[in-house]
Amino acid sequence: MISDKSTEYDSPEESFSMHARQSSVSRADLTRADLVNANLTNANLTNANLRNANLTNANLRNANLTNANLTNATMPDGTKHL
């Protein structure tokens, strides 16, 4: 269980998902991050490093991935980004 000042989460992924939705995580280093089922709706991932990240089933609706590094990332549909 992870908690912040007002909320408890069952996993780091749930915590990240809740905070990333409609948030800016631009320039974040998310190398090898496990973002399976993450809700990244409207997230600003500009210049984020998502190299080798697992985004399987992640919701990227309206997410800004401008200049994000997606090398070898597993995309929401399960394919690898080369």
Order of alpha helices (4+ residues) and beta strands (2+ residues): beta-beta-alpha
